[in-house]
């Protein structure tokens, strides 16, 4: 699997994750957030 290019930023209220996954269809991805764990999957990209 390939780790996608990503950026993190935060302020007092929000954590923002920007993920760049070229050549994927936006209808074919999975995001899972449980507590402090964040997982993103869009074949062939995976970010944890």
N, CA, C, O and CB atoms as a CASP TS submission, in Angstrom:
PFRMAT TS
TARGET T0000
AUTHOR 0000-0000-0000
METHOD Language model
MODEL 1
PARENT N/A
ATOM      1  N   UNK     1       0.827  -1.184   0.000  1.00  0.00           N
ATOM      2  CA  UNK     1       0.000   0.000   0.000  1.00  0.00           C
ATOM      3  C   UNK     1       0.875   1.253   0.000  1.00  0.00           C
ATOM      4  O   UNK     1       2.027   1.223   0.434  1.00  0.00           O
ATOM      5  CB  UNK     1      -0.943  -0.005   1.208  1.00  0.00           C
ATOM      6  N   UNK     2       0.316   2.335  -0.486  1.00  0.00           N
ATOM      7  CA  UNK     2       1.032   3.602  -0.622  1.00  0.00           C
ATOM      8  C   UNK     2       0.485   4.590   0.406  1.00  0.00           C
ATOM      9  O   UNK     2      -0.728   4.706   0.579  1.00  0.00           O
ATOM     10  CB  UNK     2       0.896   4.173  -2.069  1.00  0.00           C
ATOM     11  N   UNK     3       1.380   5.296   1.080  1.00  0.00           N
ATOM     12  CA  UNK     3       0.959   6.365   1.988  1.00  0.00           C
ATOM     13  C   UNK     3       0.728   7.619   1.165  1.00  0.00           C
ATOM     14  O   UNK     3       1.639   8.078   0.476  1.00  0.00           O
ATOM     15  CB  UNK     3       2.021   6.618   3.113  1.00  0.00           C
ATOM     16  N   UNK     4      -0.479   8.186   1.223  1.00  0.00           N
ATOM     17  CA  UNK     4      -0.762   9.375   0.417  1.00  0.00           C
ATOM     18  C   UNK     4      -0.104  10.619   0.996  1.00  0.00           C
ATOM     19  O   UNK     4       0.262  10.650   2.171  1.00  0.00           O
ATOM     20  CB  UNK     4      -2.264   9.592   0.306  1.00  0.00           C
ATOM     21  N   UNK     5       0.042  11.630   0.173  1.00  0.00           N
ATOM     22  CA  UNK     5       0.514  12.932   0.654  1.00  0.00           C
ATOM     23  C   UNK     5      -0.588  13.516   1.524  1.00  0.00           C
ATOM     24  O   UNK     5      -1.762  13.482   1.153  1.00  0.00           O
ATOM     25  CB  UNK     5       0.883  13.904  -0.541  1.00  0.00           C
ATOM     26  N   UNK     6      -0.210  14.056   2.689  1.00  0.00           N
ATOM     27  CA  UNK     6      -1.220  14.619   3.577  1.00  0.00           C
ATOM     28  C   UNK     6      -0.633  15.764   4.384  1.00  0.00           C
ATOM     29  O   UNK     6       0.582  15.886   4.536  1.00  0.00           O
ATOM     30  CB  UNK     6      -1.783  13.541   4.511  1.00  0.00           C
ATOM     31  N   UNK     7      -1.533  16.605   4.900  1.00  0.00           N
ATOM     32  CA  UNK     7      -1.159  17.740   5.750  1.00  0.00           C
ATOM     33  C   UNK     7      -2.077  17.742   6.963  1.00  0.00           C
ATOM     34  O   UNK     7      -3.259  17.416   6.853  1.00  0.00           O
ATOM     35  CB  UNK     7      -1.251  19.103   4.970  1.00  0.00           C
ATOM     36  N   UNK     8      -1.535  18.109   8.117  1.00  0.00           N
ATOM     37  CA  UNK     8      -2.314  18.254   9.335  1.00  0.00           C
ATOM     38  C   UNK     8      -2.215  19.691   9.813  1.00  0.00           C
ATOM     39  O   UNK     8      -1.152  20.307   9.739  1.00  0.00           O
ATOM     40  CB  UNK     8      -1.831  17.271  10.429  1.00  0.00           C
ATOM     41  N   UNK     9      -3.325  20.220  10.303  1.00  0.00           N
ATOM     42  CA  UNK     9      -3.314  21.528  10.946  1.00  0.00           C
ATOM     43  C   UNK     9      -4.378  21.503  12.034  1.00  0.00           C
ATOM     44  O   UNK     9      -5.326  20.719  11.980  1.00  0.00           O
ATOM     45  CB  UNK     9      -3.572  22.690   9.911  1.00  0.00           C
ATOM     46  N   UNK    10      -4.205  22.368  13.015  1.00  0.00           N
ATOM     47  CA  UNK    10      -5.194  22.399  14.072  1.00  0.00           C
ATOM     48  C   UNK    10      -5.300  23.802  14.654  1.00  0.00           C
ATOM     49  O   UNK    10      -4.374  24.609  14.567  1.00  0.00           O
ATOM     50  CB  UNK    10      -4.845  21.387  15.164  1.00  0.00           C
ATOM     51  N   UNK    11      -6.455  24.063  15.246  1.00  0.00           N
ATOM     52  CA  UNK    11      -6.658  25.276  16.020  1.00  0.00           C
ATOM     53  C   UNK    11      -7.276  24.842  17.346  1.00  0.00           C
ATOM     54  O   UNK    11      -7.246  23.657  17.678  1.00  0.00           O
ATOM     55  CB  UNK    11      -7.573  26.321  15.256  1.00  0.00           C
ATOM     56  N   UNK    12      -7.816  25.750  18.082  1.00  0.00           N
ATOM     57  CA  UNK    12      -8.348  25.430  19.412  1.00  0.00           C
ATOM     58  C   UNK    12      -9.527  24.454  19.344  1.00  0.00           C
ATOM     59  O   UNK    12      -9.783  23.740  20.314  1.00  0.00           O
ATOM     60  CB  UNK    12      -8.781  26.711  20.122  1.00  0.00           C
ATOM     61  N   UNK    13     -10.248  24.409  18.219  1.00  0.00           N
ATOM     62  CA  UNK    13     -11.454  23.586  18.132  1.00  0.00           C
ATOM     63  C   UNK    13     -11.376  22.409  17.167  1.00  0.00           C
ATOM     64  O   UNK    13     -12.102  21.429  17.339  1.00  0.00           O
ATOM     65  CB  UNK    13     -12.584  24.438  17.738  1.00  0.00           C
ATOM     66  N   UNK    14     -10.513  22.482  16.157  1.00  0.00           N
ATOM     67  CA  UNK    14     -10.543  21.484  15.098  1.00  0.00           C
ATOM     68  C   UNK    14      -9.156  20.966  14.737  1.00  0.00           C
ATOM     69  O   UNK    14      -8.161  21.683  14.839  1.00  0.00           O
ATOM     70  CB  UNK    14     -11.200  22.059  13.875  1.00  0.00           C
ATOM     71  N   UNK    15      -9.112  19.711  14.314  1.00  0.00           N
ATOM     72  CA  UNK    15      -7.945  19.111  13.674  1.00  0.00           C
ATOM     73  C   UNK    15      -8.349  18.877  12.227  1.00  0.00           C
ATOM     74  O   UNK    15      -9.344  18.203  11.960  1.00  0.00           O
ATOM     75  CB  UNK    15      -7.482  17.761  14.394  1.00  0.00           C
ATOM     76  N   UNK    16      -7.583  19.431  11.292  1.00  0.00           N
ATOM     77  CA  UNK    16      -7.902  19.310   9.873  1.00  0.00           C
ATOM     78  C   UNK    16      -6.876  18.407   9.203  1.00  0.00           C
ATOM     79  O   UNK    16      -5.670  18.598   9.359  1.00  0.00           O
ATOM     80  CB  UNK    16      -7.938  20.703   9.188  1.00  0.00           C
ATOM     81  N   UNK    17      -7.368  17.418   8.455  1.00  0.00           N
ATOM     82  CA  UNK    17      -6.519  16.493   7.711  1.00  0.00           C
ATOM     83  C   UNK    17      -6.819  16.694   6.232  1.00  0.00           C
ATOM     84  O   UNK    17      -7.961  16.533   5.802  1.00  0.00           O
ATOM     85  CB  UNK    17      -6.758  14.998   8.151  1.00  0.00           C
ATOM     86  N   UNK    18      -5.800  17.044   5.453  1.00  0.00           N
ATOM     87  CA  UNK    18      -5.936  17.187   4.003  1.00  0.00           C
ATOM     88  C   UNK    18      -5.152  16.050   3.376  1.00  0.00           C
ATOM     89  O   UNK    18      -3.945  15.930   3.584  1.00  0.00           O
ATOM     90  CB  UNK    18      -5.423  18.596   3.494  1.00  0.00           C
ATOM     91  N   UNK    19      -5.840  15.214   2.608  1.00  0.00           N
ATOM     92  CA  UNK    19      -5.219  14.033   1.995  1.00  0.00           C
ATOM     93  C   UNK    19      -5.311  14.175   0.481  1.00  0.00           C
ATOM     94  O   UNK    19      -6.381  14.452  -0.061  1.00  0.00           O
ATOM     95  CB  UNK    19      -5.907  12.705   2.477  1.00  0.00           C
ATOM     96  N   UNK    20      -4.185  13.985  -0.192  1.00  0.00           N
ATOM     97  CA  UNK    20      -4.150  14.050  -1.657  1.00  0.00           C
ATOM     98  C   UNK    20      -3.997  12.632  -2.208  1.00  0.00           C
ATOM     99  O   UNK    20      -2.991  11.962  -1.974  1.00  0.00           O
ATOM    100  CB  UNK    20      -2.981  14.972  -2.156  1.00  0.00           C
ATOM    101  N   UNK    21      -5.011  12.195  -2.939  1.00  0.00           N
ATOM    102  CA  UNK    21      -4.984  10.860  -3.536  1.00  0.00           C
ATOM    103  C   UNK    21      -5.377  10.974  -5.012  1.00  0.00           C
ATOM    104  O   UNK    21      -6.544  10.812  -5.368  1.00  0.00           O
ATOM    105  CB  UNK    21      -5.945   9.880  -2.774  1.00  0.00           C
ATOM    106  N   UNK    22      -4.398  11.252  -5.853  1.00  0.00           N
ATOM    107  CA  UNK    22      -4.710  11.391  -7.278  1.00  0.00           C
ATOM    108  C   UNK    22      -5.136  10.054  -7.894  1.00  0.00           C
ATOM    109  O   UNK    22      -4.723   8.985  -7.445  1.00  0.00           O
ATOM    110  CB  UNK    22      -3.498  11.951  -8.031  1.00  0.00           C
ATOM    111  N   UNK    23      -5.950  10.141  -8.909  1.00  0.00           N
ATOM    112  CA  UNK    23      -6.379   8.981  -9.695  1.00  0.00           C
ATOM    113  C   UNK    23      -7.255   8.009  -8.915  1.00  0.00           C
ATOM    114  O   UNK    23      -7.267   6.817  -9.221  1.00  0.00           O
ATOM    115  CB  UNK    23      -5.175   8.250 -10.214  1.00  0.00           C
ATOM    116  N   UNK    24      -7.989   8.492  -7.913  1.00  0.00           N
ATOM    117  CA  UNK    24      -8.967   7.638  -7.231  1.00  0.00           C
ATOM    118  C   UNK    24     -10.343   8.247  -7.407  1.00  0.00           C
ATOM    119  O   UNK    24     -10.473   9.452  -7.620  1.00  0.00           O
ATOM    120  CB  UNK    24      -8.625   7.472  -5.718  1.00  0.00           C
ATOM    121  N   UNK    25     -11.360   7.423  -7.318  1.00  0.00           N
ATOM    122  CA  UNK    25     -12.731   7.899  -7.401  1.00  0.00           C
ATOM    123  C   UNK    25     -13.214   8.213  -5.991  1.00  0.00           C
ATOM    124  O   UNK    25     -13.066   7.392  -5.086  1.00  0.00           O
ATOM    125  CB  UNK    25     -13.655   6.851  -8.093  1.00  0.00           C
ATOM    126  N   UNK    26     -13.784   9.387  -5.804  1.00  0.00           N
ATOM    127  CA  UNK    26     -14.213   9.793  -4.470  1.00  0.00           C
ATOM    128  C   UNK    26     -15.298   8.883  -3.899  1.00  0.00           C
ATOM    129  O   UNK    26     -15.515   8.890  -2.687  1.00  0.00           O
ATOM    130  CB  UNK    26     -14.712  11.218  -4.505  1.00  0.00           C
ATOM    131  N   UNK    27     -15.965   8.125  -4.706  1.00  0.00           N
ATOM    132  CA  UNK    27     -16.985   7.204  -4.212  1.00  0.00           C
ATOM    133  C   UNK    27     -16.366   5.920  -3.664  1.00  0.00           C
ATOM    134  O   UNK    27     -17.080   5.081  -3.113  1.00  0.00           O
ATOM    135  CB  UNK    27     -17.975   6.872  -5.322  1.00  0.00           C
ATOM    136  N   UNK    28     -15.075   5.756  -3.803  1.00  0.00           N
ATOM    137  CA  UNK    28     -14.404   4.516  -3.400  1.00  0.00           C
ATOM    138  C   UNK    28     -13.360   4.771  -2.327  1.00  0.00           C
ATOM    139  O   UNK    28     -12.168   4.578  -2.568  1.00  0.00           O
ATOM    140  CB  UNK    28     -13.753   3.848  -4.605  1.00  0.00           C
ATOM    141  N   UNK    29     -13.793   5.207  -1.133  1.00  0.00           N
ATOM    142  CA  UNK    29     -12.850   5.407  -0.041  1.00  0.00           C
ATOM    143  C   UNK    29     -13.530   5.087   1.276  1.00  0.00           C
ATOM    144  O   UNK    29     -14.757   5.028   1.357  1.00  0.00           O
ATOM    145  CB  UNK    29     -12.304   6.849  -0.036  1.00  0.00           C
ATOM    146  N   UNK    30     -12.724   4.882   2.308  1.00  0.00           N
ATOM    147  CA  UNK    30     -13.230   4.554   3.636  1.00  0.00           C
ATOM    148  C   UNK    30     -12.471   5.376   4.660  1.00  0.00           C
ATOM    149  O   UNK    30     -11.241   5.420   4.635  1.00  0.00           O
ATOM    150  CB  UNK    30     -13.097   3.034   3.933  1.00  0.00           C
ATOM    151  N   UNK    31     -13.195   6.028   5.562  1.00  0.00           N
ATOM    152  CA  UNK    31     -12.598   6.770   6.668  1.00  0.00           C
ATOM    153  C   UNK    31     -13.164   6.211   7.957  1.00  0.00           C
ATOM    154  O   UNK    31     -14.377   6.049   8.090  1.00  0.00           O
ATOM    155  CB  UNK    31     -12.871   8.306   6.549  1.00  0.00           C
ATOM    156  N   UNK    32     -12.289   5.915   8.909  1.00  0.00           N
ATOM    157  CA  UNK    32     -12.709   5.372  10.191  1.00  0.00           C
ATOM    158  C   UNK    32     -12.026   6.169  11.303  1.00  0.00           C
ATOM    159  O   UNK    32     -10.799   6.269  11.336  1.00  0.00           O
ATOM    160  CB  UNK    32     -12.370   3.850  10.297  1.00  0.00           C
ATOM    161  N   UNK    33     -12.819   6.734  12.209  1.00  0.00           N
ATOM    162  CA  UNK    33     -12.293   7.484  13.348  1.00  0.00           C
ATOM    163  C   UNK    33     -12.879   6.880  14.611  1.00  0.00           C
ATOM    164  O   UNK    33     -14.097   6.836  14.782  1.00  0.00           O
ATOM    165  CB  UNK    33     -12.629   9.012  13.240  1.00  0.00           C
ATOM    166  N   UNK    34     -11.996   6.412  15.502  1.00  0.00           N
ATOM    167  CA  UNK    34     -12.423   5.853  16.780  1.00  0.00           C
ATOM    168  C   UNK    34     -11.508   6.421  17.852  1.00  0.00           C
ATOM    169  O   UNK    34     -10.334   6.059  17.928  1.00  0.00           O
ATOM    170  CB  UNK    34     -12.389   4.281  16.770  1.00  0.00           C
ATOM    171  N   UNK    35     -12.044   7.309  18.679  1.00  0.00           N
ATOM    172  CA  UNK    35     -11.229   7.933  19.710  1.00  0.00           C
ATOM    173  C   UNK    35     -10.103   8.729  19.086  1.00  0.00           C
ATOM    174  O   UNK    35     -10.339   9.687  18.349  1.00  0.00           O
ATOM    175  CB  UNK    35     -10.669   6.884  20.665  1.00  0.00           C
ATOM    176  N   UNK    36      -8.869   8.325  19.386  1.00  0.00           N
ATOM    177  CA  UNK    36      -7.692   9.006  18.835  1.00  0.00           C
ATOM    178  C   UNK    36      -7.165   8.357  17.561  1.00  0.00           C
ATOM    179  O   UNK    36      -6.192   8.850  16.991  1.00  0.00           O
ATOM    180  CB  UNK    36      -6.595   9.038  19.864  1.00  0.00           C
ATOM    181  N   UNK    37      -7.774   7.268  17.096  1.00  0.00           N
ATOM    182  CA  UNK    37      -7.324   6.568  15.897  1.00  0.00           C
ATOM    183  C   UNK    37      -8.037   7.079  14.660  1.00  0.00           C
ATOM    184  O   UNK    37      -9.256   7.254  14.659  1.00  0.00           O
ATOM    185  CB  UNK    37      -7.544   5.071  16.043  1.00  0.00           C
ATOM    186  N   UNK    38      -7.269   7.318  13.607  1.00  0.00           N
ATOM    187  CA  UNK    38      -7.772   7.777  12.321  1.00  0.00           C
ATOM    188  C   UNK    38      -7.236   6.851  11.246  1.00  0.00           C
ATOM    189  O   UNK    38      -6.028   6.625  11.173  1.00  0.00           O
ATOM    190  CB  UNK    38      -7.367   9.257  12.044  1.00  0.00           C
ATOM    191  N   UNK    39      -8.123   6.308  10.404  1.00  0.00           N
ATOM    192  CA  UNK    39      -7.701   5.450   9.300  1.00  0.00           C
ATOM    193  C   UNK    39      -8.395   5.903   8.024  1.00  0.00           C
ATOM    194  O   UNK    39      -9.593   6.185   8.014  1.00  0.00           O
ATOM    195  CB  UNK    39      -8.016   3.957   9.599  1.00  0.00           C
ATOM    196  N   UNK    40      -7.620   5.966   6.953  1.00  0.00           N
ATOM    197  CA  UNK    40      -8.135   6.333   5.641  1.00  0.00           C
ATOM    198  C   UNK    40      -7.676   5.277   4.655  1.00  0.00           C
ATOM    199  O   UNK    40      -6.509   4.887   4.661  1.00  0.00           O
ATOM    200  CB  UNK    40      -7.657   7.758   5.211  1.00  0.00           C
ATOM    201  N   UNK    41      -8.594   4.804   3.796  1.00  0.00           N
ATOM    202  CA  UNK    41      -8.243   3.818   2.782  1.00  0.00           C
ATOM    203  C   UNK    41      -8.935   4.171   1.472  1.00  0.00           C
ATOM    204  O   UNK    41     -10.150   4.365   1.436  1.00  0.00           O
ATOM    205  CB  UNK    41      -8.632   2.390   3.239  1.00  0.00           C
ATOM    206  N   UNK    42      -8.169   4.253   0.416  1.00  0.00           N
ATOM    207  CA  UNK    42      -8.668   4.402  -0.953  1.00  0.00           C
ATOM    208  C   UNK    42      -7.657   3.677  -1.832  1.00  0.00           C
ATOM    209  O   UNK    42      -6.555   4.174  -2.062  1.00  0.00           O
ATOM    210  CB  UNK    42      -8.842   5.941  -1.379  1.00  0.00           C
ATOM    211  N   UNK    43      -8.028   2.527  -2.309  1.00  0.00           N
ATOM    212  CA  UNK    43      -7.101   1.667  -3.042  1.00  0.00           C
ATOM    213  C   UNK    43      -6.296   2.442  -4.063  1.00  0.00           C
ATOM    214  O   UNK    43      -6.904   3.095  -4.911  1.00  0.00           O
ATOM    215  CB  UNK    43      -7.852   0.550  -3.727  1.00  0.00           C
ATOM    216  N   UNK    44      -4.995   2.417  -4.047  1.00  0.00           N
ATOM    217  CA  UNK    44      -4.035   1.654  -3.246  1.00  0.00           C
ATOM    218  C   UNK    44      -3.474   2.437  -2.056  1.00  0.00           C
ATOM    219  O   UNK    44      -2.426   2.067  -1.528  1.00  0.00           O
ATOM    220  CB  UNK    44      -2.897   1.200  -4.122  1.00  0.00           C
ATOM    221  N   UNK    45      -4.152   3.523  -1.615  1.00  0.00           N
ATOM    222  CA  UNK    45      -3.643   4.390  -0.562  1.00  0.00           C
ATOM    223  C   UNK    45      -4.163   3.992   0.808  1.00  0.00           C
ATOM    224  O   UNK    45      -5.325   3.608   0.951  1.00  0.00           O
ATOM    225  CB  UNK    45      -4.008   5.824  -0.848  1.00  0.00           C
ATOM    226  N   UNK    46      -3.291   4.083   1.829  1.00  0.00           N
ATOM    227  CA  UNK    46      -3.681   3.792   3.204  1.00  0.00           C
ATOM    228  C   UNK    46      -2.949   4.740   4.125  1.00  0.00           C
ATOM    229  O   UNK    46      -1.734   4.907   4.014  1.00  0.00           O
ATOM    230  CB  UNK    46      -3.383   2.319   3.578  1.00  0.00           C
ATOM    231  N   UNK    47      -3.692   5.371   5.051  1.00  0.00           N
ATOM    232  CA  UNK    47      -3.106   6.288   6.012  1.00  0.00           C
ATOM    233  C   UNK    47      -3.671   5.971   7.391  1.00  0.00           C
ATOM    234  O   UNK    47      -4.888   5.901   7.562  1.00  0.00           O
ATOM    235  CB  UNK    47      -3.381   7.767   5.618  1.00  0.00           C
ATOM    236  N   UNK    48      -2.808   5.782   8.359  1.00  0.00           N
ATOM    237  CA  UNK    48      -3.234   5.493   9.727  1.00  0.00           C
ATOM    238  C   UNK    48      -2.565   6.461  10.663  1.00  0.00           C
ATOM    239  O   UNK    48      -2.782   6.400  11.873  1.00  0.00           O
ATOM    240  CB  UNK    48      -2.908   4.039  10.127  1.00  0.00           C
TER
END
